[in-house]
Amino acid sequence: MAFGLIVIGDEILSGKRQDKHFAKARELLAARGLKLAWVRYLGDERPRLVANLRETLATDDVVFSCGGIGATPDDHTRQAAAEAQGVPLAPHAGARDLIAAHMAEIGQPLTPERLRMGELPEGAALIPNPYNRIPGFSLGRHHFVPGFPVMAWPMMEWVLDTHYRHLFGS
């Protein structure tokens, strides 16, 4: 079973932000006796995201995808994952509850934009976010986390330790 990484965001490709996910993914996997087989960098262009996700979803690879799952206009990863999987994007009750709880904790309104972060591909499983409780999601062996390292890295560790412990040292 191969491990892959997709890093998404125009800000990475333009050089406005430096990618830190590649080195950290290698480190997280190596600490568990595993290795990264491939990495892809993609912009925020939805058709390209859909095409790449269709390709990788058709494999047996374990894939971490970092970025593009928020609610800003340039975030298309949730929609692209749903399209690539051939399922609708739908409100996820568990995600909605987590987002609502976080907004209540920080005293912010629960807006339609914030609720959009809980619209996930049908059948998605949640990945807990220890930073702000707004979850990532999994579709089979594809795991989608935010682009922000403070959120993404503990979420990636949780996925590895929860779902792939049986592969450690292999």
C-alpha positions as CSV (number, residue, x, y, z in Angstrom):
1,M,0.0,0.0,0.0
2,A,1.5,3.3,-1.1
3,F,1.1,6.6,0.6
4,G,0.6,9.8,-1.4
5,L,0.2,13.5,-0.6
6,I,-1.7,16.2,-2.5
7,V,-1.0,19.8,-1.5
8,I,-3.7,22.1,-2.8
9,G,-3.6,25.9,-3.2
10,D,-2.7,28.7,-5.6
11,E,-0.8,30.3,-2.8
12,I,1.7,27.4,-2.8
13,L,2.1,27.4,-6.6
14,S,2.5,31.2,-6.7
15,G,5.1,31.2,-3.9
16,K,3.0,33.4,-1.5
17,R,3.3,30.5,1.0
18,Q,5.9,27.8,1.3
19,D,4.8,24.2,1.5
20,K,5.6,22.5,4.8
21,H,3.3,19.5,4.3
22,F,5.8,17.4,2.2
23,A,8.5,17.4,4.8
24,K,6.1,16.8,7.6
25,A,4.2,14.0,5.8
26,R,7.6,12.2,5.3
27,E,8.4,12.7,8.9
28,L,5.1,11.4,10.2
29,L,5.2,8.3,8.0
30,A,8.9,7.6,8.8
31,A,8.2,7.8,12.5
32,R,5.8,4.9,11.9
33,G,8.1,2.9,9.6
34,L,6.2,4.0,6.5
35,K,7.3,6.1,3.5
36,L,5.8,8.5,1.1
37,A,5.6,7.2,-2.5
38,W,4.5,10.3,-4.3
39,V,3.4,14.0,-3.9
40,R,1.4,16.3,-6.2
41,Y,1.0,20.1,-6.0
42,L,-2.3,21.4,-7.4
43,G,-3.8,24.8,-7.7
44,D,-7.4,25.7,-6.8
45,E,-8.7,24.9,-10.3
46,R,-11.7,22.6,-9.7
47,P,-11.6,20.6,-13.0
48,R,-7.9,19.7,-12.4
49,L,-8.7,18.7,-8.8
50,V,-11.5,16.5,-10.0
51,A,-9.3,14.8,-12.6
52,N,-6.5,14.2,-10.1
53,L,-8.9,12.9,-7.4
54,R,-10.6,10.6,-9.9
55,E,-7.3,9.1,-10.7
56,T,-6.1,8.7,-7.2
57,L,-9.4,7.4,-5.8
58,A,-9.2,4.6,-8.4
59,T,-6.0,3.3,-6.7
60,D,-5.4,1.5,-3.5
61,D,-3.1,4.3,-2.3
62,V,-3.6,6.0,1.0
63,V,-3.8,9.7,0.2
64,F,-3.6,12.8,2.4
65,S,-4.9,15.9,0.7
66,C,-4.0,19.2,2.4
67,G,-5.9,22.4,1.6
68,G,-9.0,23.7,0.0
69,I,-11.7,22.4,2.4
70,G,-12.7,25.7,3.9
71,A,-15.5,28.0,2.9
72,T,-13.7,30.7,0.9
73,P,-14.5,31.2,-2.8
74,D,-11.2,29.6,-3.8
75,D,-11.8,26.4,-1.8
76,H,-13.0,23.7,-4.1
77,T,-11.6,20.5,-2.6
78,R,-14.8,19.3,-1.0
79,Q,-16.8,19.8,-4.2
80,A,-14.1,18.3,-6.3
81,A,-13.9,15.2,-4.1
82,A,-17.7,14.7,-4.3
83,E,-17.6,15.0,-8.1
84,A,-14.6,12.7,-8.4
85,Q,-16.3,10.1,-6.2
86,G,-19.6,10.5,-8.1
87,V,-21.6,11.5,-5.0
88,P,-23.5,14.6,-4.0
89,L,-22.1,17.2,-1.6
90,A,-24.5,17.2,1.4
91,P,-24.7,18.6,4.9
92,H,-23.0,16.2,7.4
93,A,-24.9,16.3,10.7
94,G,-21.8,15.5,12.8
95,A,-19.8,18.2,11.1
96,R,-22.6,20.7,11.5
97,D,-22.7,20.0,15.3
98,L,-19.0,20.4,15.6
99,I,-19.0,23.7,13.7
100,A,-21.9,25.0,15.7
101,A,-20.2,24.0,19.0
102,H,-17.0,25.8,18.0
103,M,-18.8,29.0,17.0
104,A,-20.7,29.0,20.3
105,E,-17.4,28.6,22.2
106,I,-15.8,31.5,20.5
107,G,-19.0,33.7,20.5
108,Q,-19.4,33.9,16.8
109,P,-22.6,33.5,14.7
110,L,-23.3,30.2,12.9
111,T,-23.4,31.7,9.3
112,P,-24.2,29.9,6.1
113,E,-20.6,30.3,5.0
114,R,-19.4,28.5,8.1
115,L,-22.0,25.8,7.7
116,R,-20.7,25.2,4.2
117,M,-17.5,23.7,5.8
118,G,-19.8,20.9,6.9
119,E,-21.1,20.1,3.4
120,L,-19.1,17.0,2.6
121,P,-19.2,14.3,0.0
122,E,-22.0,11.8,0.8
123,G,-20.7,8.9,2.8
124,A,-17.7,10.9,4.1
125,A,-16.3,10.0,7.6
126,L,-15.1,12.8,9.9
127,I,-11.5,13.5,10.9
128,P,-11.4,15.3,14.2
129,N,-9.6,18.6,14.4
130,P,-8.1,19.3,17.8
131,Y,-7.3,22.9,17.0
132,N,-10.8,24.3,16.3
133,R,-13.0,21.2,16.0
134,I,-14.0,22.0,12.4
135,P,-13.4,18.5,10.9
136,G,-11.7,17.2,7.9
137,F,-13.1,14.1,6.1
138,S,-12.2,10.8,4.7
139,L,-13.5,9.1,1.5
140,G,-12.2,5.5,1.8
141,R,-8.4,5.8,1.9
142,H,-8.4,9.5,0.9
143,H,-8.1,11.9,3.9
144,F,-8.8,15.6,3.4
145,V,-7.4,18.0,6.0
146,P,-7.0,21.8,6.1
147,G,-4.0,23.6,4.5
148,F,-3.0,25.1,7.9
149,P,-0.2,23.0,9.4
150,V,-1.4,23.6,13.0
151,M,-4.6,21.7,12.1
152,A,-3.5,19.4,9.3
153,W,-0.6,17.6,11.1
154,P,-2.4,16.4,14.2
155,M,-5.3,15.3,12.0
156,M,-2.9,13.3,9.8
157,E,-1.4,11.7,12.9
158,W,-4.8,10.8,14.1
159,V,-5.6,9.1,10.7
160,L,-2.4,7.2,10.7
161,D,-2.7,6.1,14.4
162,T,-6.4,5.2,14.1
163,H,-6.6,3.6,10.7
164,Y,-3.2,2.4,9.6
165,R,-1.5,1.2,12.8
166,H,-1.5,-2.3,11.4
167,L,1.0,-1.1,8.7
168,F,3.5,0.4,11.1
169,G,7.0,-0.9,10.5
170,S,6.0,-2.5,7.2
